[in-house]
Amino acid sequence: MPVTIKEIAALANVSRGTVDKVLNNRPGVKDSTREKVLKIAAELHYQPNFIGKALVHSNNPIKIGIILTPDYNPFVLELLEGIQTAQKEFSAFGLEVITKMMTTLEPAEQLSIVNELVDMNVSGMAVFPLDDPQIFSRVNHLIENQMAVITFNSRVEGIHHLSFIGQDHYKGGRTAAGLLNKICPPGTQVGVIISSRNLSCHQDRLSGFQDKLAEVDSNFKILDIQENQDKKEDAFRITLEYCNNYPDLGAIYLTSGGVTGVVSALEVAEKSPQVKIICHDITPDTVRLLKQGTVDFALGQNPVQQGYQLVKTLFEYLIKNICPPENIEIPITIATDESL
């Protein structure tokens, strides 16, 4: 039989209200009493009755907010799929999920959405943070005022989050450079397209890519680095510029969304498939292009599972009182035409 708060109270010779305060980390209990109650609870393997707690919130659910980057990146749509799956699963336990989608990658818009969620009285928030001091300051202020905040996909050092869910993007960039080294001859000229310098995940991928290329000593040359804001139209334009300006272009490294634009541009320039392509995120479009042989490698980060994990982590923290690890790392997967 599971141990109850009533039994812990009797063994500790305190009231049930005191035990409830200790187990929910509320003030008003002497340190010696708190230590005694926690020791008894640990020895008896106490597990909180989160179903009972959820029933309390069934008519007044706990709200969490999730902020996503624009949905013109197919990766974000797969994140949303995982979020919606978790939302259906956990809504019965008194959890309401409010998802907000940005339309740009501008800090001012993200800041506005953060404030909107605060006005909606959310108890927790999952943020795909832009690399901006105002974002750091506002989110840290919320954390200091007991808001449960997790960050995901793009890790930043300036936010004191409860947990980060995502990949080691520096390692992802190094992996991409290692793959490029295996399929391209020494001296290959490379054009790079990143999403935005406001997202640390893309900066980390770029740093890892550059560092690894410097280590392999194959005289690879990065010709240019441009942003496409995850838009396939901008990726198309940038790739055509690379083809026109650099006749010896041998490879494209895309840290962001928009790979269909890259492939279309190479076809227009009649440089496909001789220009090699390595990109991130295994979306339906990427799978199709891998099977066609126009994309050589794609590095995945399981966005559906990542989206599900966002809701699950906040649910467990807010309703089950389970504190998550500081870092929940999503493994790197590598897809080729053969592995698919």
N, C-alpha and C positions, 0 to 999 in steps of 0.2 A: 504493500500500500504506500502511495506517495505521502511524504510528510507534509503537514499543513502548517499554516501560519499559527493556528491555535495551539498546535503541539509545540512548536518552537517557543511560543510565548510562555507556555506552562513550564517548559524545561529551563527557560532563562529567567523565570519568575518576574516577568514583565507583562504589560498589557499587549493585546493584539495590535493596538494602534502604534505602539512603540516598535514592534517588529515590522509593521508595514512601513514606517518611516525609514527604518534601517535598510530594508530590502529595496526600497525605492530611492535611497540616497537623499533623503530629505533632512533638513536641519531639525534641531530641537531634541537631540539625544546625546547624553554624555558619551565621551569617547570610550570609556571602559564598558559601558552597556552596549554600544555599537559593536565593539570588538567581540564581546561575549556572544551576541546574537549571530554575528557573521560566522563565528567559529562553529556554533551549533548547526547553523544552516549548511555549512560546508561539510561537516562530518556526516550529516544525515542526507547529503546529496539533494538538497531542496531544489525543486524546479518550479518556477513561477507558473501559476495557473493562467496562462495567457488567453485561454479560451474564455474563461470567466471575465478577464479584463477586456477582451474583445467584445463580449456581450454588453458590457457597460458602454462601450463606444459605438454600438451598432446603430443607435439613433442619433449619435453625435460623433461621427467618425473622426479619427485623427487624419489630418491632411498632410500630404507631402507634395512638394513641387519638384519637377524635373525640367531643366532648361537644356534644350537641344540646339545645335547649330542648324543652318538652313537645310530643308529637305530636298534641295536639288542635288545633294550628294546621296547616292543610293545607300551608302553606309548608314546614314542617319535613319533611313526608312527601315533598315533591318534592326537598328537599335530600338526603334519605336515598336517593332513587332514583339521584341522581347519584353518591353515595358508593358504592352497591352496584355500579353500572356500572364505576367505576374499580377497585373491589376485585377484580372478576372479571378485569379487564384486567391488573392489576399483580401479582396473587398469584403468577403463574408466575415472577416475577423476585425472589422471596424477600421479599415484603412481606405482613404480616398486619395487617388493619384491625380494630380493636376499637371499636365504636360504642356509646356510652352515652347514653341518653335521660333527661333530667331529668323529674320528675313535677310540679315546681313551679318558680317563678322565685325561689326563696330562695337566698341566697348560701351558707348552711350546706350545702345539698344539693350545690351545685356543688363546693364545697371537698372534700366527702367523695368525690365522683367523681374529682376530680383525684388525690387520695391513693390511691384504688383503682387508678387507671391506673399510678401510680408503682410500686405494689406488684406490678403485672403486668409490670414491667420494659420499659415502652415507651421507644423511643428518640426519638419525636416525638409531638407533641400538637397538635390543632386545637381551639381553644376559642372558643365563642360566649360572651364574657365578660360576667358581671354587673358592674355598676358598684359595686364594693365593695372597700374597702382590704385586707381579708383575702385576697381573690382576687388582687389585684395583688401583694401581698407573697409569697404562695405561688408564683405563677407566675413571678415575677421570680427567686425563689430557685432554681427549677428551671432557668431560663435561665442563671443564673450558674454552674450545675453542668453545663453543656453539653447541656441538653435542647433539642431543636429545637422551638420553639413558634411556631405561626402563630395569629392570631386571625381571626375572620371575622364578617361581617354587622354586628356592633356594635363600632365602633372606640372604644378608650379610650386616653387619653394616658398612663396610669400603667403600662402593660405594655410592656416592651422586647422586643417580638416580633421574630421573623425576618422576617415579612411579614404584611400585612393584606389579606384578600380580601373585597371587598364594595363597597357603593355609597357615594357621598357622600350621606348621608341628609339633611344640611342642604339640599343642592340639591334633594333629593326633596320636602322640605317646601315649599320655595319654589315648585317646579313645581306642587304641589297647589294652593297659594294662587293662583297665576297662572291655573290652569284654573277655579277657583271664581269668580274675578273676571270671567271671560268668560261664565259662564252664570247668574250671579246679579245682581240689581239692587243699586245702592248701598244701604247700610244693612241688608243681610241679616244676620240673627242666626244664629250658627253654634254648634253643640254639638260638642265635640271628645272623642274617646275614644282613649286611648293604652293600650298594653299594660302597661308597667310603668316606673316611674321608676328601677328598677334596671338598665334596659337603655339605654345611651347612644344607640343608634340611634333610639329613639322620642323621647328628649329632643331629639336633633338635628333630627328631622323637625318636632317641635313648634316649636322655635326658628326654623327656616327658614320655617315656615308663618306664624308670628306676625310675623316681620320683613317678609315680603313683603306681608302684608295691611296693615301699617302704611305701607308704601311706596306702595301703589296708591291710597290716599286715597279709598276708596269708602265710608268709615264703616261697614265691617263690624264687628260686635260679637261677640266670643267670649263666650258665655253661661256656659259651665262646661267644665271639663276633668276627666274621670274615667278611672280605670284599669279595664281588663277582664281583664288577665292572658291575653289572646288567647282568652278563652272566649266562645263565642257566647251562652251563657246570660246572662253578665254584660252583654254588649253589648245584648241584648234588654231587660234590666231598666233599664239606664242610658238607653237611647233612649226607653223609655216614660216614665221620669222627666222627661226633657227635654221630651217632648210635653205632659205634664201640667203642668209648671211654667212652660213658656215657649210660650204659644199662638201666638206669631209666629215660632217656629222655622222657619228657611228652608233650613238645610243641616246635614249631618253630615260631619265629617272624621274618618276612622278611620285611625289610623297603624298599626293592629295587625290581628290576625286577628279573626274573629267577624262578618264582614259579613252573614251569613245572619240573625244575631240582630237586626241593625239593620233589615234589610228586613222581617222578621216583625213587629217592633214598630211600624214605620210603617204596616204594613197593618192591624194591630189598632187603631191610633189613627186610621185613615182619613186618613193624611197622605202616602200614596204615590200618585203620583210627584211631588207638588208640592214635597216636601222633597228637595233635591238631595243626592246621596251621592258622595263621593270617597274612595277607599280605596287601600291598597297591596297588592301581590301578586296576580298573575293566576293564581289557582287554578281548578280545575274549577267550583267553586261560583260564583266571581266571574264566570267566563266566561258561565255560565248566566244570572246576574242582569244582566250587561251586555246580553246578547241580548234579555232581557225588557224592558229599558229602565228597570229599577228602580235600577240603579247607573249613574251618569253617566260616570265615569272611573275607571280603575284603573291604578296605576303599578306596573310589573313590574321584577324584578331577577334573572330567569333562575335560579331556585334549583337546577334540575337541573345546569346548567353550573357553578354555584358549588360544589355538592357534589362534583362530579367534580374540580374544580380543587384542592380541599383535599387529596385523596389524591395527585393528580399532583404538586403542589408539594412535599409531603413525600417522595414517592418520588424525585423528581429531586434533592432535596437530600441525602437519606440514602444513596441508592444510586448516583446519577450524579454526585454532588458539584457540582451546579449550584445556585448561590445565587440565590434568587428576588429580584425587585425588592421594595423596601420596601412598595409599594402596588400591588395588582392590582385596579383599579377595574372594577366591574360597571356597564355603562351602564344608564341609566334608559329604560324603554320605557313608552309610553302606549297604553292600550287603550280603545276605545269600541265600541259595538255595530257601527258601520260597519267599523272596522279589523279586527274579528274575521271 
